[in-house]
Amino acid sequence: MNLIKNQPGLSAQPYRAALDELRMERAFSRIADSDLRQGNAIRLLKDAKENYPAWLEAIRSAQDVIHFENFIIANDDTGRMFAEALMERARAGVKVRVLYDWLGSSFRALPAFWRRLRDAGVETRVFNPPRLIDPFWIRRNHRKLITVDGRIGFVSGLCISDSWEGGKEGDKEREPWRDTGIAVEGPMVGDLDAAFADSWVIAGMRPIPKSELAQAEAIPHAGSTAARLISGEPGMFRTYRVDQFIAATAQRNLWLTDAYFVATTSYVQALGEAARDGVDVRLLVPGTSDVPALQPIVRAGYRSLIEAGIRVYEWNGSMLHAKTAVVDGRWARVGSTNLNFASWATNWELDVIVEDTAFAEAMEAMYLEDLANATEIVPGWQARRRRAKKMRSKRGQRLKRGGVRRLAAGALALSNSIGKAMGSRSLTATETSSIAIIGFALLALAVLTIVVPAIVVTPVVIGLVWFALALLIRAFRIKRRMRLRRRKMAIRRRLSKIRAETPAGK
């Protein structure tokens, strides 16, 4: 620093900025447990109409190896289209590996579907099927990943099903689901291959030979975009830490899209603190969900979000399945992780953090297009008055912490939030029906417990017995391994003793 100050014509300000940038990068790498990869070309893909053709084009051009991992692969028109492309490549001598999740796919594609793939030469493996010795079958592989020849990869929220394509269902026209993905070329494809290889081994398969995996260091640069891969695993909370970090460091805006938003209290608090500090925090969620039982729970949480200054929107189209974030026109996240405990803590997930202003601008433009087809949930007049009072009480703190710029940004966000736009709906009206649904559901459960207690108690008993048996079997296996290890050590000691006692040359 002093050397720079003493040199004429040089300022310490760029040095400080570079040092802050370096510190931010080191913190990000530690939190994400992932290094930043330079030299990538990353393309934003919207919905199945852009994702599926790009996937199929890459698959059909494969010459060496295809790695295909997805939560849902259905035996419908879409699933069969991808199956045909994969089988054709396998018959042509390409090494094709397909990994699908048991819970997501097994009931959508029966064994005959997978047998047909295997007969064509495709290596298929189911992830985490129920086993007596493993009661943790709720841990799912929720990743959506494709790599081809180590030259191109895809990460997204899309599964393989007609739901994403839309089309006719009887006499009705069904809209395609809204979702987002990316195409990646460059060194990061090596990281994607490594993530697939880890899942492949966890699923019980032999490790993939290194010769069939792309090495990030050996892949030539394909562009100028920097990105990092976040590999979510049960108990690791990598993406959760990243989401918290982004909420804590956002300066201008934080725009989120999520399909199944049931966030933790600490994450909601982090978003609220950002909003109170003048950051424009927005959350876009489905207006109608493919999991109807979850919708009342999501809506019941709107009040805490809106009163914290977070703007909440409901998508007016078909199911909104995207999981994205864009921050400060600089960072963007695209992948499979939902903002809920299951995705953060119990699932295998995969997301890409892109650090590129052009990509972030494209994400922002897409987000604003989505908001044009969304309804904002706005607070009632009493909540607006409380929020305005809270904003005034924070004015002095804001001026000290963030200056006039943040105060102006906060005032703008507040005015936009409380303004009655054409596409808005009262928070009170929205949450009333949700709370009533939850109340009726709890009342029905209570009545059911009284009238037919076995219906409620039996699943709990089965779960306890399953868990107990799994622990006993695991304990028995550990004890047996220890016994075998002791025997092997005893035999080795005897052999060593015999060799020591045997005269040389005999």
Number of C-alpha atoms within 10 A of each C-alpha: 10 7 8 14 13 11 10 7 7 12 13 15 12 11 14 12 11 12 12 12 12 12 12 13 14 14 13 19 15 14 18 24 17 16 16 17 21 18 18 22 19 24 14 18 19 17 20 25 12 14 21 21 11 15 19 15 11 19 25 16 12 24 15 16 20 27 24 21 27 24 26 25 25 24 23 14 13 18 19 16 13 21 19 15 15 27 20 18 23 25 14 14 14 19 20 24 20 22 23 24 22 20 21 19 21 19 13 16 16 12 9 10 16 20 13 14 20 18 12 17 21 24 16 19 19 18 25 20 15 13 11 13 15 16 17 15 14 13 18 23 30 26 31 24 28 24 29 24 22 26 19 23 27 25 26 30 28 28 27 24 21 18 20 23 18 15 13 9 9 7 6 8 10 16 16 19 20 23 25 27 29 20 20 25 24 26 28 32 29 23 24 29 24 18 19 25 21 13 19 23 12 13 18 12 13 10 12 14 8 10 7 15 21 22 18 19 13 10 18 13 18 16 15 13 21 18 26 22 24 24 22 27 21 17 11 16 20 21 25 23 18 19 20 17 17 21 24 14 15 21 19 19 21 26 22 21 27 22 27 24 22 20 17 13 10 10 19 19 17 20 27 21 18 26 29 25 25 26 29 27 26 23 18 26 26 25 18 17 16 14 10 9 12 14 20 18 18 17 22 19 17 22 20 14 19 22 17 21 29 28 25 23 25 23 21 18 16 19 22 26 25 29 27 29 24 26 27 20 19 14 22 26 24 24 28 32 31 25 23 17 16 17 25 24 19 20 22 23 27 27 25 23 21 23 21 17 16 13 20 22 18 15 24 21 12 14 18 12 11 19 17 11 13 21 19 23 25 27 24 14 11 9 16 18 13 12 20 16 11 14 20 13 11 14 16 12 13 21 14 9 12 13 13 13 13 19 23 13 19 24 17 14 23 22 12 13 22 20 11 14 12 8 16 17 18 14 20 14 12 17 20 13 14 18 16 13 16 15 12 12 13 12 12 12 14 14 12 14 14 11 10 11 13 13 11 14 11 11 11 12 12 11 12 13 12 17 17 14 16 18 16 13 15 14 12 12 12 12 12 12 12 12 12 12 12 12 12 12 12 12 12 12 12 12 12 12 11 11 11 10 9 10 8 7 4 4
